[in-house]
Amino acid sequence: MNATERGIREQFPLWNKVDMRDVHPDPETVTVVVGCGTSVHIADSIAASLNAHGVFSRAVAGNEWTRRPQDYVPSNIRPNILALSRSGESTETVAAAIESRKNGLHVTAFTCAEDTSLEKNADETVLAETHAEEGIVMTASASLMLLMGLRYAGIAVTPETTKAAEELLNEADPQLKALIEGRSHFVFLGAGALYGVAREGSLKLQEMSLSQTEAHHPLEYRHGPISLIDNSSLVVFLYHPDTLEEESILAKDLMAKGARVLGLGGPGTVSLCVKEGADVRPLIVLPVLQLFGEYVARSKGLDTLAPRHLTKVVTIA
């Protein structure tokens, strides 16, 4: 077991240590959730969760918010900013926080490192302890920032949630290697707050295994992308309980066309039960996607501790 896998398997006690310090959004104000890479995908899920719980929100990539905020929020609206960065030093996210405060906007930071540039340029910070061995690829830290975001939205993430996520990971583990065998085309499907996690699963697999991957809303998949489905395809389906019936029909169609389907919360070639509701489901399924990426990388002889062209902190001089 390498350090990446240890970080994935040993992240759950860290979830139960997160202290939100009574930080919460203003329901009367728009919230813009800013991040880069993994963090902007997590931001997608957080924004969807905020909207579902009565706080108008949207996710924006760091440099996009710094350079063209009016393309995402009308200039007559003064939003609050929630900035996500594992290291607290990502150049684009820090710049977004600095520019936001220059414009008199309130900035909240979620991070996994102390005494950072992001913290220095935020009005309030929530800090989570991530796994000591986490390397370039974000695993535990991604889960922790998602957990913080769900709690920020007012969702109860409890030790029972943590237990459910760990149990799902353990149930998925022995199924993954056979499912991956002979597959080279990977698709991640998720709706609502699960869409951001589908995008993160896709990114994780790209980073870890140098695979071509894609992520879509489930019912959008028929509108063009399904043309690529064949006997080399593996679809990771993150089922939303609100749309289980129509998503199940799609999964059946994909399997008939030759794809294998990992069904998390619904039918598939391998189907794993997820009893928890839509509000916490993005967090519960995320560790499975992380381990999935590790196993695909291992099947290709790749070291996830040294992903090609990547660094732990993206800084731009």
C-alpha positions in Angstrom: 0.0 0.0 0.0 1.5 3.3 -1.0 1.0 6.7 0.7 -1.8 7.7 -1.7 -3.8 4.6 -0.7 -3.1 5.1 2.9 -4.3 8.7 2.7 -7.6 7.5 1.1 -8.2 4.7 3.6 -7.2 6.7 6.7 -9.0 9.9 6.0 -12.2 9.1 7.9 -11.0 10.0 11.5 -10.0 13.4 10.1 -13.6 14.0 9.0 -14.8 13.8 12.6 -12.3 16.4 13.8 -13.5 19.3 11.6 -14.6 22.3 13.6 -16.6 24.9 11.6 -16.1 27.5 14.4 -19.7 28.7 13.8 -18.8 30.0 10.3 -21.9 30.1 8.1 -23.2 31.9 5.0 -25.4 34.9 4.9 -28.7 33.7 3.4 -29.5 37.2 2.2 -26.3 37.5 0.1 -25.1 35.6 -3.0 -22.1 33.3 -2.2 -19.4 32.8 -4.9 -17.4 29.7 -4.2 -13.9 30.1 -5.7 -11.2 27.4 -6.3 -8.8 25.9 -8.8 -8.5 22.3 -10.1 -9.9 19.9 -7.6 -11.1 22.8 -5.4 -13.3 24.3 -8.2 -15.0 20.9 -8.7 -15.6 20.7 -5.0 -16.9 24.3 -5.2 -19.5 23.1 -7.8 -20.8 20.6 -5.3 -20.8 23.1 -2.4 -22.6 25.7 -4.6 -25.3 23.2 -5.5 -25.7 22.3 -1.8 -25.9 26.0 -0.8 -28.6 26.6 -3.4 -30.6 23.5 -2.3 -30.5 24.9 1.3 -31.7 28.4 0.4 -28.4 30.3 -0.2 -28.0 31.5 -3.8 -24.6 30.5 -4.9 -22.3 29.7 -7.9 -18.9 28.2 -8.3 -16.2 30.2 -10.3 -12.6 29.3 -11.1 -10.1 31.5 -9.3 -8.7 33.5 -12.2 -12.1 33.9 -13.8 -13.3 35.6 -10.7 -10.3 37.8 -10.5 -10.4 38.9 -14.2 -14.0 38.9 -15.2 -16.4 38.7 -12.2 -19.1 40.5 -14.0 -19.5 37.5 -16.4 -20.6 35.4 -13.4 -22.4 37.8 -11.1 -23.9 41.1 -12.2 -21.8 44.1 -11.1 -24.7 45.5 -9.1 -24.6 42.5 -6.7 -22.0 42.3 -4.0 -21.5 38.7 -3.1 -19.7 37.0 -0.3 -16.7 34.9 -1.3 -15.9 31.4 -0.1 -12.3 30.5 -1.3 -11.1 26.9 -1.2 -7.4 26.0 -1.3 -5.7 23.0 0.3 -2.4 24.8 0.6 -3.7 28.3 1.0 -1.0 29.3 -1.5 -2.6 28.6 -5.0 -1.8 31.8 -6.9 -5.1 32.2 -8.6 -7.2 31.6 -5.5 -5.1 33.9 -3.4 -5.4 36.6 -6.1 -9.2 36.1 -6.2 -9.3 36.7 -2.4 -7.1 39.7 -2.6 -9.1 41.3 -5.4 -12.3 40.5 -3.6 -11.3 42.3 -0.4 -10.0 45.2 -2.4 -13.5 45.6 -3.7 -14.9 45.4 -0.1 -16.2 41.8 -0.3 -16.3 39.5 2.6 -14.0 36.5 2.1 -14.2 33.1 4.0 -11.4 30.6 3.4 -11.4 26.8 3.7 -8.0 25.4 3.8 -5.8 22.6 5.2 -2.7 24.6 6.1 -1.9 27.2 8.7 -0.5 30.7 8.4 -1.0 30.9 4.6 -1.4 33.7 2.1 -5.1 32.8 1.8 -5.7 33.1 5.5 -4.0 36.5 5.6 -6.3 37.7 2.9 -9.6 36.3 4.3 -12.0 37.7 6.9 -12.5 34.3 8.5 -10.9 30.9 8.0 -11.9 27.3 8.7 -8.9 25.0 8.9 -9.0 21.2 8.6 -6.2 18.8 9.3 -5.5 16.6 6.3 -3.6 13.3 6.0 0.1 13.7 6.8 1.2 11.7 3.8 -1.0 13.3 1.2 1.1 14.1 -1.9 0.4 16.0 -5.1 -3.0 14.4 -5.7 -5.7 15.8 -3.5 -7.6 13.0 -1.7 -8.4 13.5 2.0 -8.1 17.3 1.6 -10.7 17.3 -1.1 -13.1 15.3 1.1 -12.5 17.6 4.0 -13.2 20.8 2.0 -16.4 19.2 0.7 -17.4 18.2 4.2 -16.8 21.8 5.4 -18.9 23.1 2.5 -21.8 20.8 3.3 -21.8 21.9 6.9 -21.5 25.5 5.7 -24.7 24.9 3.8 -26.4 23.7 7.0 -26.2 20.0 6.2 -25.7 17.6 9.1 -22.5 15.6 8.5 -22.2 13.3 11.5 -20.0 10.4 12.6 -22.7 8.2 11.1 -22.0 9.9 7.7 -18.3 9.1 8.1 -19.1 5.5 9.0 -21.3 5.1 5.9 -18.5 6.5 3.6 -16.0 4.1 5.1 -18.3 1.2 4.7 -19.0 2.0 1.1 -15.3 2.3 0.4 -14.7 -1.2 1.9 -17.6 -2.7 0.0 -16.4 -1.2 -3.3 -12.7 -2.2 -2.8 -12.8 -5.9 -3.8 -15.0 -5.1 -6.9 -12.9 -2.4 -8.5 -9.9 -4.4 -10.0 -12.1 -6.8 -12.1 -14.3 -3.9 -13.2 -11.4 -1.9 -14.5 -9.7 -4.8 -16.4 -9.7 -4.2 -20.2 -11.3 -0.7 -20.0 -9.7 2.4 -21.3 -12.7 4.9 -21.8 -13.9 6.3 -18.5 -17.1 8.3 -17.9 -18.4 9.8 -14.7 -22.1 10.8 -14.4 -23.7 12.7 -11.6 -26.6 15.2 -11.1 -27.1 18.1 -8.8 -24.4 18.3 -6.1 -23.1 15.0 -7.5 -22.1 16.6 -10.7 -19.1 18.4 -9.1 -18.0 15.2 -7.6 -18.3 13.4 -11.0 -16.0 16.1 -12.4 -13.6 15.6 -9.5 -13.7 11.8 -10.1 -12.8 12.4 -13.7 -10.0 14.8 -12.8 -8.7 12.4 -10.2 -8.5 9.6 -12.7 -6.7 11.9 -15.3 -4.1 13.0 -12.7 -3.5 9.6 -11.3 -3.6 7.3 -14.4 -3.1 9.6 -17.4 -6.4 8.3 -18.7 -8.8 10.2 -21.0 -11.9 10.8 -18.9 -15.1 12.8 -19.1 -17.9 13.9 -16.8 -21.5 14.8 -17.6 -25.0 15.3 -16.1 -26.6 11.8 -16.6 -29.5 12.7 -18.9 -27.3 15.0 -21.0 -25.1 12.0 -21.8 -27.5 10.8 -24.5 -27.2 14.1 -26.4 -24.0 13.3 -28.2 -21.3 11.8 -25.8 -23.1 8.4 -25.8 -21.7 7.9 -29.3 -18.3 6.9 -27.8 -19.7 4.0 -25.7 -18.4 0.6 -26.6 -16.8 -2.5 -25.0 -13.9 -0.4 -23.8 -16.1 1.9 -21.7 -16.5 2.0 -17.9 -19.2 4.4 -16.5 -19.1 5.4 -12.9 -22.7 6.4 -12.2 -23.4 8.5 -9.1 -27.1 8.0 -8.7 -29.3 10.9 -7.4 -32.2 9.5 -5.4 -34.6 12.1 -7.0 -33.9 10.8 -10.5 -33.2 7.1 -9.8 -35.7 5.8 -12.3 -34.6 7.7 -15.4 -30.9 7.3 -14.5 -31.4 3.5 -14.2 -32.9 3.4 -17.7 -29.8 5.2 -19.0 -27.5 2.7 -17.2 -29.3 -0.2 -18.7 -28.9 1.4 -22.2 -25.2 1.9 -21.6 -24.6 -1.7 -20.5 -26.5 -2.9 -23.6 -24.1 -0.9 -25.7 -21.1 -2.7 -24.1 -20.2 -0.5 -21.2 -19.5 -1.7 -17.7 -21.2 0.4 -15.0 -20.2 1.0 -11.4 -23.5 2.0 -9.9 -23.2 3.9 -6.6 -26.7 4.0 -5.3 -28.3 2.3 -8.3 -28.0 -0.5 -10.9 -24.9 -1.4 -12.7 -22.5 -4.2 -13.6 -21.5 -3.7 -10.0 -24.2 -2.1 -7.9 -23.4 -0.7 -4.4 -26.2 0.5 -2.1 -26.1 4.1 -0.8 -28.9 4.5 1.7 -28.0 8.1 2.6 -29.9 11.0 1.1 -28.9 13.4 -1.6 -27.5 16.0 0.8 -24.6 14.0 2.0 -24.2 11.5 -0.9 -21.5 13.6 -2.7 -19.2 13.2 0.4 -20.0 9.5 0.9 -19.1 8.5 -2.7 -16.0 10.6 -3.1 -13.5 8.2 -1.4 -14.6 5.4 -3.8 -13.7 7.6 -6.7 -10.3 8.3 -5.2 -9.5 4.6 -4.7 -10.8 3.9 -8.2 -8.2 6.3 -9.6 -5.4 4.7 -7.6 -6.4 1.2 -8.9 -6.5 2.4 -12.6 -3.1 4.0 -12.2 -1.7 0.8 -10.6 -3.1 -1.3 -13.5 -1.0 0.9 -15.8 2.1 0.7 -13.7 2.0 4.4 -12.8 3.0 6.0 -9.5 0.3 8.3 -8.1 2.9 10.0 -5.8 4.6 11.4 -8.9 1.9 12.4 -11.5 3.3 13.7 -14.7 3.6 17.5 -15.1 1.9 18.3 -11.7 3.1 20.0 -8.5 1.5 20.0 -5.1 0.9 23.8 -5.2 0.3 25.7 -8.4 2.0 29.0 -8.1 2.5 31.5 -11.0 5.3 33.9 -10.8 
